[in-house]
Amino acid sequence: MIRAAVALLALSLPAMAQDRVLAIGGSVTEIVHALGQGDRLVGRDSTSTFPPQVTALPDVGYMRALSPEGVLSVAPDLILAEDGAGPPEAVAVLEQAGIPFHTMPEGHDAQALIAKIRAVAEALGTPEAAAAPIADLQGDLDRLAEVNRGVETPRRVMFVLSVQGGRIMAAGQGSGGDAIIRMAGAENAVQGFAGYQPLTDEAITAAAPEAIVMMTPSGARSDHDAPDAELLALPAIATTPAARAGALIRMDGLYLLGFGPRTGRAALDLHHAIYGDG
């Protein structure tokens, strides 16, 4: 039923030269704009909130829970997506509808960021446009490397993804939270696991973070967004050096974990917040 409806809708889409672009994923949308191609965007997913003008575009839903009907409602003739966009069944239907679906390379280091910018530029047919945003990114990373050289003893930092019922979900190795901490010249206080996992009170005490990093709350209050005072008063957190110093750093989630053109600046801002040298 769904495939038949999508096929009928796809037949009604206008034939164009890939000028109607749908960006799926906040970093991809940022890159499209950084390349000077923002006027080609006809839609976005709910994680795409920068630059601010993209919020006026139709929202086709969360990048990991797309529906073919929602995507086709904006009549794209080219889809650029972050790794992990889906579900796979939806992507398969879109590809069967004849819409080019390009998944951008993912990664957290400088080379991965540059590769993502180049991949978006190539998919848009404007490879030469990648030079300017790559130069800007490299300039930010060079400034970051300079300030990081002044760090004698890296501070121990814990990235808290969420607080649910008093349980702390923290960033382990290989996660975006771990990567941005290390880019900022600090050390991830949490070791021994990959990705994001809940921590026991004992693990938090043993980690002894000197600073805690969280995303800025957005929308209605939920268990994921504990106010600063409540978070620092949690029994496990209250015993840490971070709580005693009131060292809780909040930053916009897309800016902090988007791993796009602004990542060098985000890591530099995080460095200054951690070390107080900005």
FENVENDA-V434760 format. One record per residue. N is the residue number from 0. RES is the residue in one letter. D_FIRST is the distance of its C-alpha to the first C-alpha in Angstrom with 2 decimals. Layout:
# FENVENDA-V434760
<<N,RES,D_FIRST> <N,RES,D_FIRST>>
This chain:
# FENVENDA-V434760
<<0,M,0.00> <1,I,3.82> <2,R,5.54> <3,A,5.21> <4,A,6.26> <5,V,8.64> <6,A,9.94> <7,L,10.83> <8,L,12.42> <9,A,14.20> <10,L,15.70> <11,S,17.21> <12,L,18.91> <13,P,22.66> <14,A,24.35> <15,M,26.90> <16,A,29.29> <17,Q,27.63> <18,D,29.36> <19,R,26.42> <20,V,26.37> <21,L,24.34> <22,A,26.39> <23,I,24.96> <24,G,27.90> <25,G,31.17> <26,S,33.42> <27,V,31.37> <28,T,31.45> <29,E,35.19> <30,I,35.79> <31,V,34.11> <32,H,36.54> <33,A,39.45> <34,L,38.93> <35,G,39.28> <36,Q,35.72> <37,G,34.47> <38,D,34.19> <39,R,31.26> <40,L,29.07> <41,V,26.35> <42,G,24.88> <43,R,25.56> <44,D,24.41> <45,S,26.22> <46,T,28.80> <47,S,30.04> <48,T,32.92> <49,F,35.70> <50,P,37.24> <51,P,37.04> <52,Q,35.78> <53,V,32.37> <54,T,31.58> <55,A,31.35> <56,L,28.28> <57,P,24.74> <58,D,23.72> <59,V,20.26> <60,G,20.87> <61,Y,22.57> <62,M,22.72> <63,R,21.77> <64,A,18.77> <65,L,16.94> <66,S,13.42> <67,P,12.15> <68,E,11.71> <69,G,15.26> <70,V,16.69> <71,L,15.52> <72,S,16.88> <73,V,20.34> <74,A,19.80> <75,P,21.50> <76,D,22.74> <77,L,24.13> <78,I,23.21> <79,L,26.11> <80,A,25.55> <81,E,27.84> <82,D,27.69> <83,G,25.41> <84,A,22.69> <85,G,19.24> <86,P,17.67> <87,P,17.57> <88,E,13.84> <89,A,13.49> <90,V,16.37> <91,A,14.98> <92,V,11.89> <93,L,14.55> <94,E,16.88> <95,Q,14.56> <96,A,14.31> <97,G,18.09> <98,I,19.37> <99,P,22.44> <100,F,22.16> <101,H,25.69> <102,T,26.63> <103,M,30.21> <104,P,32.83> <105,E,33.78> <106,G,37.21> <107,H,39.94> <108,D,43.11> <109,A,44.57> <110,Q,43.47> <111,A,39.84> <112,L,39.92> <113,I,41.44> <114,A,38.94> <115,K,36.02> <116,I,37.67> <117,R,38.29> <118,A,34.74> <119,V,33.33> <120,A,36.04> <121,E,35.27> <122,A,31.52> <123,L,32.49> <124,G,34.97> <125,T,37.92> <126,P,39.61> <127,E,42.97> <128,A,41.74> <129,A,41.56> <130,A,45.37> <131,A,46.02> <132,P,43.64> <133,I,44.69> <134,A,48.32> <135,D,47.76> <136,L,46.06> <137,Q,48.88> <138,G,51.45> <139,D,49.96> <140,L,49.88> <141,D,53.48> <142,R,54.62> <143,L,52.81> <144,A,54.58> <145,E,57.87> <146,V,57.60> <147,N,56.35> <148,R,59.50> <149,G,61.48> <150,V,59.91> <151,E,62.46> <152,T,60.73> <153,P,56.94> <154,R,55.93> <155,R,53.68> <156,V,50.45> <157,M,47.55> <158,F,44.11> <159,V,42.47> <160,L,38.71> <161,S,38.50> <162,V,40.47> <163,Q,38.67> <164,G,40.91> <165,G,43.87> <166,R,42.36> <167,I,42.64> <168,M,39.82> <169,A,41.67> <170,A,41.17> <171,G,42.30> <172,Q,42.79> <173,G,40.22> <174,S,38.57> <175,G,38.57> <176,G,41.04> <177,D,43.37> <178,A,43.19> <179,I,44.07> <180,I,46.95> <181,R,48.40> <182,M,47.96> <183,A,49.95> <184,G,52.82> <185,A,52.42> <186,E,51.71> <187,N,48.79> <188,A,50.56> <189,V,47.82> <190,Q,47.98> <191,G,46.79> <192,F,42.98> <193,A,40.11> <194,G,37.48> <195,Y,37.49> <196,Q,38.76> <197,P,40.44> <198,L,44.24> <199,T,46.77> <200,D,49.74> <201,E,51.94> <202,A,49.90> <203,I,50.12> <204,T,53.85> <205,A,54.31> <206,A,52.37> <207,A,54.80> <208,P,53.00> <209,E,55.27> <210,A,52.41> <211,I,48.89> <212,V,46.10> <213,M,43.05> <214,M,40.48> <215,T,41.26> <216,P,39.40> <217,S,36.78> <218,G,35.33> <219,A,36.03> <220,R,38.26> <221,S,36.68> <222,D,38.04> <223,H,37.22> <224,D,39.78> <225,A,43.15> <226,P,45.92> <227,D,48.58> <228,A,51.23> <229,E,49.01> <230,L,47.88> <231,L,51.44> <232,A,52.64> <233,L,50.38> <234,P,52.87> <235,A,51.68> <236,I,51.52> <237,A,54.79> <238,T,56.80> <239,T,55.66> <240,P,57.71> <241,A,54.81> <242,A,55.01> <243,R,58.78> <244,A,58.67> <245,G,55.77> <246,A,54.05> <247,L,50.44> <248,I,48.71> <249,R,45.58> <250,M,43.66> <251,D,40.44> <252,G,37.63> <253,L,36.20> <254,Y,39.78> <255,L,40.79> <256,L,37.86> <257,G,35.97> <258,F,37.91> <259,G,37.83> <260,P,40.61> <261,R,42.29> <262,T,42.61> <263,G,46.24> <264,R,47.19> <265,A,45.27> <266,A,47.13> <267,L,50.38> <268,D,49.85> <269,L,49.09> <270,H,52.23> <271,H,54.35> <272,A,52.91> <273,I,53.63> <274,Y,57.10> <275,G,58.15> <276,D,59.52> <277,G,57.60>>
